[in-house]
Amino acid sequence: MKTATPAFLSRRASPWSGCLCWLWLLLLAGFGPTAAVGQSFLRANGPKIVNASGQEVVLNGVNLGGWLLQEGYIIKPGWPGIDGKQTQGTVKKTLYNAGLTDAQVEGFYQSYRDQFITRPDIDYLASLGFNCLRLPLHYDLFLTPAQRAVRNGVIRGTVPYNTYLTSLQSWYDADELFRDPARLEAVRLIDSTLTWAAANKMYVVFDLHAAPGSQGTDANIADALRPLDFWYQPIYQDLTTRLWTTLARRYKNDARVAMYDLLNEPNHVPTNQQIHSVLQRLISAVRAEGDNHLLLLEGNGYGNDYNYLEPSTFLDARNLVYNSHRYSGTGYLLDNGVNSTEPGANNLRFIGNLRNFRTRHNVPIWVGETGENTDAWMGEAARNLNSVSIGWCHWTYKRFEDRNNAALLHIPSPYIVDGPGGLPQVLENIRFRRGVPNSAVGALAPIRNGIVNYPGGGNYDGLVAPYNGPAAGRRYQVTARHSGKVLGIEGASLDNAGRLQQQTPAAGALQQQWELRLSADGGFVRLVNVNSRRNLDVVGPSVENGVLVHQYELLDQDSQYWQVLSNFDGTYRIVNKYTLKALDVLDQSTADGALVQQYTFGGGTNQRWQFTDLGPAGGPLATTNAAAEARLQVYPTVADTELHCFYTAPAAQQLTLSLLDLTGRVVVRQPAQLVRTGENPLTLPVAAVQAGVYLLRLETPTGALLRRVVVAHQ
């Protein structure tokens, strides 16, 4: 059978039909190459997603389904597939059965990926007002061509499934997976998407849509070779962990990435505990790389059942976002009332349940998929979700069909599975200029429906207003309006974690003097204690009200940066960049030595501060003493009944070991103990301590050493 290979396709220009022809020309003229500038990382602040300036960001976007993973119904409506399976694998098998060679099929898919989504597609979505893209990923695109060929052999029927499992294990053991990310097909396409998105001020969500081994029984979603094998073959979970480790290592400093969706739509998994174990492993793997991106969690039942997956069940709940996939159809009708609920507080489909879960657990909610319905239902869902500041992502951008459908665009026939003769035309029709707009565009486009992406007036760049407080580069005495007392460090401590308190002013007391050091972006300052050369920092750091403030050596983290904002009465409020909370004298006390906490700014005089200029700043900032820090080793940092650590003493000395909560309160303290020169094992009982995050403090003759630890009772 004669087939046309993609390398020889002609490129025939064809304008958009109807009223959108002008838009195509406008997009080509108006969106030249640009660089992403100034964008700030997104993070969770209680129930909101915010940028570095604390401005709320609501992610309203579109899924790029059908591009890096082809679900069968996107390829041809009503296609029966092979043996009842409508997966990307059975699409490939259809091409093999039609006489195409392995090289021809792979060549077709290379051209398909290069043409299905390009820069004009992203320009168009941005022109409609969307600020986010969700990128469904297929794990096989992270394999090398030679590794992917083995998986294709299973699809074709020339390689036994168990041989593929053995190969995966061999590649894993030999560290041959994801060794050179820049050369992998998925990474190439991710990087292109990030470039196009940033040029349009859009965020990108990485979605592991087709996980190794198939995360459910829905073969279509995961392009399954064998349903649910993700949960039964350890190599698949090992491979997934290494994949997220690789991505975290590469993208941990990339603010264009909004979130990592760690595992798309686990479904019909026997127990939620299995999902919990995997998510905990993936969270730990990402965080171990120093990656603080938002992590999007999906529950059982296509991302809706979150029993045993609440934030309190995870060892580190920072920057978690909870995901709902909202579809409505026969047998699972769903209305869009903002107060509608259903039984089961952790079932996240109805908007009322979403809101209640968000409030109860103080975490952001995002609807990562919704759509596949009438224009009226989809438009109502979009507007109602946005009215309660819940972002959403439409499924999907475009799919094959010769008529209007629920995607934003439809691609006219021929279809991939109709035979090799039509493949050149398929590759032409998937180009942006050949797509036909559906009526869903009018129902969903944010600019046509009053959808708000930045409720507080923020922006993608997260730009901070230029610093406008007391002059930076100067020394100050900082006085509480309500008491007349000044900020100082308890006991004139030179150690990390010396606590901030108010004190009676004393002439020449360096522990009561503070330097303002301007941040690189010009919007924040460090408050540096002149005596210790340490920075004002929030314990933890925690975003909760009532957490104490202390000094700490120089760290490159937002909890050490502050906004000093005028109250227009001669006083200032001092607001932490990370937590958005203000310095506050505990209980409005006027007593000498009263501690200082962070608290939501309410305008009280115990939150208002006067700055008295004492002259120019000078001197280095305190940094880590690496040798001293290395003396204390804590492993593991998660404990149930006892916390174990080792201290290598340079000489015989006395030590005091204690556990502090995030308000700085001592929870457990051991009497001072004498240790010998060399390594000394230390144990702290924590069986009676409530589960949570704590600071382990070891007081030595040369200063205090701190470690963040977790108490998690089984």
N, C-alpha and C positions, 0 to 999 in steps of 0.2 A: 504494500500500500504506500503510495506516495504521500510524504508529509512535508510540510513547510517548517523549517527551523527558524527560531526567533532571530538568529543573526542576520537573516536576509530580509527582514520585514521592511516594507516601505513606510514612510511617515507621512500620511495624508492629512493635511489640515482640514478641520471642519469646525465651524463656529458653533457657539451655543445657540440653541433655538429659542425663539420667543423673547420675553422681556429681559432675560438675564444676559443677553449678548453684550449689552453695555457694561455690565459688571465685570465680565471677563476682561474687556479692554482696560477698564479702570484698574483692575488688580495688577495687570501687567505693567501699567504705567506707574502705579503708585507704590509698589512694594519692591524697592531695589535692595541689594545686599546691605545688611546692617549687622552690627555686632551687639550682643546683649550687654547692656551696661547697667550697673548699679543695682541689679536685682538682689533681694535679700532672701535668706532662707525662711521657709514657712515653719511654724512650730505650733504646738498646742498650748493654749492658755486657758485652762479650765475647759468650758464647753465650746470654745471658739478656736478656729485656725487663724493665726495672726502672722504678720511679717515682722521684721526686726524692729520696726517703729511701733509695734503694738497695734497696728491697724488691722481690723478684721478682714479676712479674705474668704469669700464664698466661691468655691470652685464649681463653675457651671460649664460643662464641657461635652465632648463628643468622643465616643469610642471609635477607634480605627479598626473595627472588626473586618475580617475577610482579607486582611493584608498579609500579616505574618502567620496567621492561622486561618484556614478556610473551613468554616463550618458549612456543612453540606447545603443547607437551605439557602445560604448566601450565594452559592454557586449556581443553583438552579432551583426555582420553587417547585416543590412536589417531586423532586428527584428521588427515586426509591433507593438509590445506593446499591451496594452489593451485600447480599445476605442481611438486609435490613439495616446496615450501617451506612450513614451518610457523613463520613468523616473525610478529612483531607487525605488520609491514607487510602480510602476507597476511591477518591478522585484520581489519585496517582495510579491506583491499580487499574482503573478504567483506561487510562492512557497507555499503561503497559499492555493491557489486553488488546488495545487497538493497534499494537505493533510498534510503538515508540520504544526506543532503547533507553537505558538508564541515562545516558548522556543527553539525549534529546529532552527527556522529562525534566532533568535538572536544569538544562538550558532554558526551557520554557519558564520554569519557576524563577530563575534568576531574572529574566526579563519581566516577568509578572511583578516581582517585588520592586524592581526598578521603576515601574510605570504606574502601579496601582495608587500609590501615594507619592506625590512630589510637592515641591514648594507651592505651586498654585493652589493645591488642595488646602493647605494650611492657611494660606493667605485668605482664601474664601471663607473658611470657618471663622477666622478672626474678624472678617468684615461683618459677620452676622452678630458679633458681640460675645462669642464664647471666649473664655479665658483659660481653658484647660483642655488637654488631650489625654485620654487613657489609651495606652499602647499595649494591646494584647500580644503577648510573646509566646512563641512555641519553643520549648527547650531544645528541639533538634537543631535550631539555627545557632545554638551555642556550641554545637559539635563541629569538628573539622569536616571538610567534604568526605574524607576517607571514613571517618566515624559515622557520618550520616548515611553513607552508602550501606553500612551494615544494617542500620535500621530500615532503610529502603528495601533491603533484601528480605526482611521479615514481611514487609507489606507485599512485595512481589511474590513471596512464597518460595524463595530460593535459599533463605537462611532460617534455620529453626529459631524459635523465640528464645529457647534456653541458651543458644549460642550467643545471641545478642546480650543476654544477661551476663554471661561469662565474660564477654568482651567489655561490657561496662565496668565490671568489677576489676578486670585486668587494667583498664585505662585509669581507673580510680586509684588502684594500689600503686601504679607506676607514676602517679601524678601527671598523667597525660591529658587530663581534662582541663579546658579553659586556660591552658598554659600561656597563650599569647592572645589576650582578649582583643587587641586592636586588629587582629587578622580574622576575627570571627564574623560571620555574616550578620548575626543579630546585633553585635556591637556597632558595626558599620551603619546599620539602619537606625539604631538608637541615636547615634551621634548626629546623623542627618536630621532626624526628627527634632532633636534638641536645638539644633541650629535654626531650623525653620520656625520652630515655636518661639524661641527667644526673640527672633527678629520681629515677631508679631505680638510680643509681650503676653505669651501664653505659657502656662505651666504644663509639665508632662508627668503623668503617673505611669510607673513601670508596673505592668500587670502580668504575673506568671500565669497565663491563661491555660496553657497546656503543660501541666507539670509532668515530670518524668513518671512513667508508670500509670498515669491516669488517677486523678484524685476522687473519682466517683464512678457511678455506673453509666452516666451520660457520655457515651463514646464520642458523640459529635463535638462536645465542648473541648475535650482533652485530646482529640485525635488518638483515641485509645487503641493500643495493641491488645490489651487485656484489661477489662474494667477493674478498678479498685486496687490494682497491683501496687500502687504507691504505698498502700498501707500494709502490704504483705511481703514485699521484697525490700530488705534493708538498704540495698544499693541505691534504690530510688530516693530515699530520704537523705542518704549520705550525699548523693549527687546534687540534690536540691540545696542542701546546706552549703556545699562548696560553691555552687552557682551564685547564691546570694552573697557569700563571702567575697567572691570575685567582683560582683557588681558594686558592693559596698566599698571595696578597696579602690575601685576606679572612679566612682561617682560621689564619694562621701563629701567632697568639697564643692559639689556642683549644685548651686541654688536654683538652676533651671528645673531640677527634678522636684516635684511637689511631694510625692509619696512613693513608697514601695508597697504594692499590693502583693503580699507574700505568697498567697495561694488562692487562686480563683475558685469559687464555687465548689468547695468540697460537698459532695452529695451522697446520701445513703451510706455514710461512714458509720460503722456499727456503734461507736460511742464518741461523744464529744471529748472525752478524756484523751482519745487518740489525737484529735485535732489540737487539743491544748498542748500536748507534749511536743508535737511538731512545731507549732507556732512559738512555743517557748524556746525551742532549739534555734529556730531561725532568727528570733529577736536577739538572742544572745550572740549569734554569729555576726549579725550586722553591727551590734553595739561593740563587740570585741574589736572591730576595725576602726573604732572611733567615729562611727557614722551615726549622726543624730537626726537623720531624716525622719519625717512622719512615717509611721508604719501602719498600713491599712490591714485590718483583720477581717476575715470572712468566716462566718459560722457555718454549721452543718445545714443541709437543706437549701443549697444554692445561696448561701450567704445570709441566712435569716435566723437560725437557731443559735443563741449565744448562751445557753445554759452551760455552766462550768467554764465559761470563757470571759467572765467579767474582768474588769481591770485589776481588781484586788487579787485575782488568782495568778497574776504574772509577777515575776520577781522584779521586773523593772517596767513600770507602766508609763514612763515618760514618753510623750509624743506618740501615743497610740490613737488611732482613729478607727471608729467602728463603722462597718460597711453594711448597707442594705441593698438588695437587688429587688426592685419593685416592678413586678409584672402582674397583669390581671388577665384572667381568661376563664373559660368554662371550668368550673370546679374549684376555682380559687379567686373568685371575684374580689376586687379590691377597690374601695372608694378612696377619694382624695381629701376627705374632710380633715382639717388640721387637728381636730380633737378626736378623731376616730381611733378606736383601739380594738384589740382582740385579746382573748385570754392568753396568759403567758407573758409575763413582763419582759422576758428576754427574746420574744419573737418580734423581729424587727421588720415588719412590712407596712403596717398602718402608721400614718404620720403621728398620731397620738402616742403610739408605743415608742417611736423614734424620739420624740420630745421628752417623754418620761424617762427613758433610758439615759438620754443625754444629761438631764438634770440630776437623776439619782446617782450617776457615776461620775459626773463632772468631766465628761469627755466629748470631743467633737463627734458628730455623726455625718456620714457622707453616703449618698445613694450612688454607688458606682455603676449601676446599670438600671435603666428604665426605658420603656418604649414599647415597640411591637404592639401598638394598639391604634385606636382611632385618633385623629387629630384632636378631637375635643377632649378625650381622656388624657392624652399626653400633654396638651397645653395646660389643662387644669392642674395636672400633677406638677408641672414645672413651676407654674405661678404660685401654687399653694406651698410647695416646699420652700421656694424662695421667700415667701412671706414670713416664714419662721426661721430664716437664715440657715436652711439646710441645702447644701449644694447637691448637684445631680449631674449625671453624665449619660447622655442619650446613646442607646444602642439601636442602630449603628449609623455610621456616616453614609455608606453606600453599599448596595448589593445588586446582583443581577436580577432583572425582571423587565418585561416589556411594558410595564404599566406602573402607575403610581403605587407606592408602598410606604411602609412606616419609616424607612430610612430617609435621610435628607436628599439623597440622589439615587436614581436607579440607572443601571447599566444595561443597555439594550443587548439582545441576543446577537450572535450565537453564544452558546454556553460551552464551558470547558469540556463538559462530559459528552458533548454531542459529536465529537470526532476530531481527529487531528487536522482535518482540512479547514476548520474554522478557527484554529488557534491564532493565526496572524491577525484576524479581525478582532478576536478577543483582546489581544494585546493593544490594539488600536482603541477599542471601545472603553477600556478601563482608564484611559487618560482623562485628566480633569476636563478637558474641553469637550469630551464626548458624553459626560454625565448629564442626566436629565433631572432637573429639580423636581422634587415631590412637594405636595402641599404641606407636608410636615415642616418644611422650612418656615412657612408663615406661622405655624402653630408654636414653634419652639425657639426661633431666633431671639436671643435676649434683647436686641435693639428694637424688636417689634412688639415685645410682650412685657416691657417694664421689669425685666429680670435684672437684679442688682448684684454685681460682682464684688463691690467694695462698699458695704453699708456705711462705714464711717468716713468715706471720702478718700480712702487710701489709693494705692496704685501698685502695679506690678513691680516697679523699681524699688519700692519700700524706701523711698527717699526720706531722709530725716531733715527737718528744718535746721538751718545752721544754729549752732550753739549760741544762746543769747543770755546766759546766766552771768554770774560774777566772772571777772576776767580769768581765763586759764593761764597757767604758768606763774601763779601767785600763791602765797601761803595765807591761810585764813584761820580765825577762830570762829566756830559755828555755834550760835546760841539759840536755845529753844525759846520761843516766844512766851510760852506759858509759865516757865520757871525761872528764866534768866540764867540757867546753867548751860554749860558748854559741852559739846561732844568730846569724849576722851576714851582712851582704852583702859580697861580695868587693870589696876595695879601697874600701870605703865609697862605692860607685858611686851616683850619682844618676840613672842612666839606666834606661830600660826594659831588661829582660833581665839586669840585674845578678844574678849567681848567688848562691844560698844556700849557705853553708858553715858548718862549725863553727870557732870561733875561741877563742883564749885570752881569758878575760874581761879587759876593760880599763875602769877607772873612767871613767864619763862618756861612753863611746863610744856615740853615738846610733845608729850602724849596728847595734848589738847590742841595741837596745831595740825592743819590739813592742807596739803597741796592739791590743786586742781590740775590734772594732766589731760589735755585734749585728746580725743580718739582720732584715729586716722581719717574717719569719715566726717569729722568736724561737727558731729551732732551730740556727742556724749563726753563725759569726763570720768577719769578715775579720781577717787578721793584717797590720797596717800597719806598715811600717818607719818609725821615728820620724825618721830622718835624711833619707830620700828621699821620704817620704809616699806610697810606692808599696806595692801589695798583693802578698802572697805568692800566686803563681800557678804552674800547671804548664806546662812548655814544650809548645807545640803548639796547644791542649791535647791530650795523648795519654793513653789509658787503660792503656798498657803499663807493666809493671814496668821499673824502671831509668831512667825518664825523669827528667831533672833538674828542680829547682824553682828558680824565679827570681822577681824582683820585676817588677811591671808597673803601669802607670797604671790608674786606676779603670775597670773594664769591668763591664757588667751581665751576667756569665756565671757559671755554677756553679763553674768551675774556680778562682774567687777566693773561694769560701766553704769553710769548714772546720768539722768537728765536733771538739771537744776532749773526749775521753771518758776518764773515770777508769779507771785500771788497779787501783784499790783498794789501792795500795801507796805512795801519795804521788806517783805519777807519772801522766802522761796520754799517750795516743796522739792524734796530730793527723791526722785523716782527711779527705781531699778530698771535697767533695760530689759533684763530677762523676765522678771516677775511682774513688772508694771505696778508694783506696790511701793508705797511711800514710807520714808523713815518716820517712826512714830514712837514717842516715849510711852512705855508700858503703863497702862492704867491711868494715863494722864498725871502720873506722879510728879510732885515737885521735890521729892527727896533726893539728896545726894546719893549717887550710885544707882539710881533707877536705870534698868536696862532699856535698850532701844531695840524695837522689833520692826518688821515690815507690816504694813496694813494698807488696805484700800484707802485712797485719799478721800477724806470726808470733810476737809476744811477746818478741823479742830486746831487750836493753837498749839497743841502738842505735836502737830505735824508741820508747823511753820517755823522756819529757821532764818536767822539773820547772819550775814557774813561780814566779818570785820577784817579788813586787809592788813596783813602783817609784813608784807614785803615780797620780794621775788622768791620763787621756788628754786630748789637746787638739790642735787644729790641723786644717786642711783636708787632704783627700786630693789627691794629684797627678792631674791630668786632662790630656787631650790638648792639646798646643799645635797648634792647627789649621794655623797658617801653616807651622810647621816640618814637620808631617806632609805637607802638600800639596807640599813640595819634591821628594819622591820619588815617581815614577810608574813602576809596573811593569806592562807589558802586552805580550803576554799573560802571565798568571801560570803558564802551562804551557809548559815548554820541553823540547826534545829535545837539541840539541847546544850551544846558547848561550842564556843568559838575558839579556834586554835590558831596560834601565831608563834613566830620565832623571832627573837631579838638577838643580834650579834653585838655583844657589848665590847667596847674598846678597853674597858677596865672594870673591875668590880664596882658596882654602883647600886643605888636604890631606884626602883621603878614603881610607878603607880599606873595601873591599867583601869580604864573606865569606859562605859558605854553611854553616849549622849543621844538623845532624840534630836529631831531637827529644829526644836526650839532652843537647843542648848542645855536642856535639863539633864542632869545626871540620872540615868536609869539604874545602872549597876556600877559600883566602884569596889575594887579590891584594896585591902590595906597595902601600904608600901611594902615591897619585897626586895630582898637583897639578891642580886644575880652575880654570877662569876664572869670572868673574861671569856669571850667566845660565845658560841650559840646557846641560847637558853629557850626552852619551850615554855610558852605561857598559855594558860587556859582561862576562859571567862565563862561562867555558867549563864545560859540564856533561856533555859527551859521555862522560866516564869515570866519571860519578857514577851509582850504582845508582838505578833508578827509585824514586820515593817522594815523601813530603811533607817539605819542609825549611823553614827560616827563612832569609830573605835579610837580612843585617845590614849596614847602611851606617853606619860610624862617622864622625861629623862633629865639628867643634870644639865644637858646642853640644849634643852627645849622640848616641845611637844611634837609628836608625830601623829598624824591623823590618817585613817583609812575609812572609806565608805563601805559598809557591810550590810547584809540583809539577814534578818531573822525570818525563817519560813518554816513553820511547824508542819510536819507531815500529818 
